[in-house]
Amino acid sequence: MRFLRKIYNQFSTEHQDITRRLSELLGFVPTNLSIFKLAFKHTSQSSESYTSNERLEYLGDSVLGTIVAEYLFKKYPFKGEGFLTEMRSKMVNRKQLGEVGEKLGLKDFLDYDKSYVNVNATLLGNALEALVGAVYLDVGYEPTKTFVFSKIIYPHMDIDDLESNDINFKSRLFEWAQKYEKDLQFNIIEEKMSDKSRLFTVGAYIDGKIQGKGEGRSKKDAQKNAAKEAYEKLNVAADMAEK
């Protein structure tokens, strides 16, 4: 039955063009065209959330997270949970997925209200997750894993570069605080002279409670170190990866 539907999609006048374009994007001939059309339907073109790509985005987020987690687990057999969680966060954060979505040309597939919606990294990242969800429903887990490896990770993610990139703990902490409507403040605890230079001690406070301390020759460095301690203590990487 699946074979017959593929043949029909490829050669029917109604579906031939979209089937060809999707096949080039996916690396295989899709069977259920309606699920892929839904994957690219933005909420601006839908009266109800279940008739847009939001549900597929939810599914694709989970499937992509599992595939990436398995990939990292096998790639780094001697790394701990913290490293693996942070690497997964780097690979599936909205900015990264948005860049991949742009490289894949997903904007050309999107169905959105062009009169007021601007296509940005968030929209493209959401569409990419919805696409992964559609692939999963159409062909199952193992082929989806092949799609993610061959079309997303290998051609568009420099894992070594992501591994070596420093984490901006302060901005990540602010992002986390904004998401959960927390009040984040960095306050100077102490300022003293050490070896003829100033040494600052700064605290990272969440809703008035100190969650991290950091020292530095400048306020900026002290804030960065305080943010790192709070970031790790609160397990922000795992929390944000779950969205």
C-alpha positions in Angstrom: 0.0 0.0 0.0 2.8 2.4 0.9 4.5 1.6 -2.4 1.4 2.4 -4.4 0.9 5.7 -2.6 4.5 6.7 -3.3 4.0 5.9 -7.0 0.7 7.8 -7.0 2.4 10.9 -5.4 5.3 10.8 -7.8 3.2 10.6 -11.0 -0.1 12.3 -10.2 -0.4 15.8 -11.6 -1.8 17.1 -8.4 1.1 15.9 -6.2 4.0 15.6 -8.5 5.7 18.9 -7.8 5.5 18.8 -4.0 6.5 15.2 -4.0 9.6 16.0 -6.1 10.6 18.9 -3.8 10.0 16.9 -0.6 12.0 14.0 -2.0 15.0 16.2 -2.7 14.7 17.7 0.8 14.2 14.3 2.6 16.3 11.9 0.6 13.4 9.6 0.1 9.9 9.6 -1.5 7.3 10.5 1.2 4.1 8.5 1.5 1.8 10.7 3.6 2.0 14.1 1.9 -0.7 15.6 4.2 1.5 15.2 7.3 4.4 17.0 5.6 2.1 19.8 4.5 1.0 20.2 8.1 4.6 20.3 9.3 5.1 23.5 7.4 1.8 25.1 8.3 2.4 28.1 10.7 -0.2 29.1 13.3 -0.8 32.3 11.3 -2.6 30.1 8.7 -4.6 28.1 11.2 -7.6 28.9 13.4 -6.7 26.1 15.9 -3.4 25.0 17.2 -4.0 21.3 16.3 -4.4 22.3 12.6 -0.9 24.0 12.6 2.5 22.4 12.9 2.6 22.9 16.7 1.8 19.2 17.6 4.3 17.9 15.1 6.9 20.3 16.6 6.2 18.8 20.0 6.7 15.3 18.6 9.7 16.2 16.5 11.4 17.9 19.5 11.2 14.6 21.5 12.3 12.4 18.6 15.2 14.7 17.7 16.3 14.9 21.3 16.4 11.1 21.6 18.3 10.7 18.4 20.9 13.3 19.4 21.2 11.9 22.9 21.9 8.4 21.4 24.4 9.9 19.0 26.3 11.7 21.7 26.1 8.7 24.1 27.9 6.5 21.5 30.3 9.2 20.3 31.6 10.1 23.8 31.7 6.8 25.7 33.9 8.3 28.5 32.0 11.6 29.0 29.7 12.3 31.9 26.1 13.3 32.0 26.8 17.0 32.3 28.9 17.1 29.2 26.4 15.1 27.2 23.5 17.3 28.4 25.3 20.5 27.4 26.3 19.1 24.0 22.7 18.1 23.3 21.6 21.6 24.3 24.1 23.1 21.9 22.9 20.9 19.0 19.2 21.3 19.5 18.8 24.9 20.8 16.6 27.2 18.8 19.4 29.2 17.2 21.2 26.1 16.0 18.1 24.5 14.6 17.1 27.8 12.9 20.4 27.9 11.1 20.0 24.4 9.9 16.5 25.1 8.8 17.7 28.0 6.8 20.4 25.9 5.1 17.8 23.3 4.2 15.7 26.0 2.6 12.7 25.4 4.8 11.4 28.9 4.2 10.4 27.9 0.6 8.1 25.2 2.1 6.5 27.3 4.8 2.9 28.2 4.7 2.5 31.4 6.7 0.8 34.8 6.6 3.3 36.9 4.7 1.5 40.1 5.6 2.7 40.2 9.2 4.9 37.2 10.0 8.7 37.5 9.6 10.6 34.3 9.1 13.3 34.0 11.8 15.4 31.4 13.5 12.7 30.5 15.9 10.1 29.9 13.1 12.6 27.9 11.1 13.7 25.9 14.1 10.1 25.0 14.9 9.5 24.0 11.3 12.6 21.7 11.4 11.3 20.0 14.6 7.9 19.6 13.0 9.5 18.1 9.9 11.4 15.5 12.0 8.0 14.7 13.6 6.4 14.2 10.2 9.3 12.0 9.0 8.9 9.9 12.1 5.2 9.4 11.5 5.7 8.6 7.9 8.6 6.1 8.0 9.4 5.3 11.7 12.3 5.7 14.0 15.3 4.1 12.2 14.7 5.9 8.9 14.2 9.1 10.9 17.5 8.6 12.5 19.1 8.2 9.1 17.4 11.4 7.9 18.7 13.3 11.0 22.2 12.0 10.5 22.4 12.5 6.7 20.5 15.8 6.4 21.0 17.6 9.7 23.9 16.5 11.8 26.6 15.4 9.3 26.3 18.2 6.7 25.2 21.1 9.0 26.6 20.6 12.5 30.4 20.9 13.2 30.5 18.8 16.4 34.1 19.5 17.1 33.4 23.2 16.8 30.3 23.0 19.1 32.4 21.0 21.6 35.1 23.6 21.8 32.7 26.6 21.9 32.6 28.3 25.3 29.2 28.5 26.9 27.8 32.0 27.7 26.6 31.0 31.2 25.3 34.5 32.0 23.1 34.7 28.9 21.9 31.1 29.3 21.0 31.9 32.9 19.1 35.0 31.9 17.2 33.0 29.3 16.3 30.4 31.9 15.2 33.0 34.4 13.0 34.7 31.7 11.4 31.4 30.8 10.4 30.7 34.3 9.7 34.3 35.3 12.5 34.4 37.9 14.2 37.5 39.1 18.0 37.2 38.3 20.4 39.8 39.8 24.2 40.0 40.1 25.3 41.8 43.2 28.8 42.6 44.5 29.4 40.7 47.7 33.0 42.0 48.3 35.6 44.2 46.7 39.1 44.1 47.9 42.7 44.7 46.8 44.8 41.6 46.0 48.4 41.8 44.6 47.9 45.5 43.9 44.7 44.9 41.9 41.1 44.8 42.7 39.4 41.4 43.3 35.6 41.3 43.0 33.3 38.7 44.5 29.8 38.6 42.9 26.7 36.6 43.8 24.1 35.4 41.3 20.7 35.7 43.0 17.5 34.0 41.9 14.5 35.5 43.5 16.7 37.0 46.2 18.4 33.7 47.0 22.1 33.3 46.2 22.7 30.4 43.8 26.3 31.1 42.8 29.4 33.0 43.7 32.3 34.1 41.5 35.5 36.0 41.8 37.3 38.0 39.1 39.7 40.9 38.5 36.7 42.7 36.9 33.0 42.8 37.7 32.3 41.1 34.4 34.6 38.2 35.1 33.2 37.8 38.6 29.6 37.8 37.2 30.6 35.2 34.5 32.0 32.8 37.2 29.0 33.4 39.5 26.7 32.6 36.5 28.6 29.4 35.8 28.2 28.1 39.4 24.5 29.0 39.4 24.0 27.4 36.0 25.6 24.1 37.1 23.9 24.1 40.5 20.4 24.6 39.0 21.1 22.1 36.1 19.9 24.7 33.6 21.3 22.8 30.6 19.0 19.8 31.2 16.1 22.1 32.1 16.4 24.2 28.9 17.0 21.1 26.7 13.5 19.8 27.8 12.0 23.2 26.8 
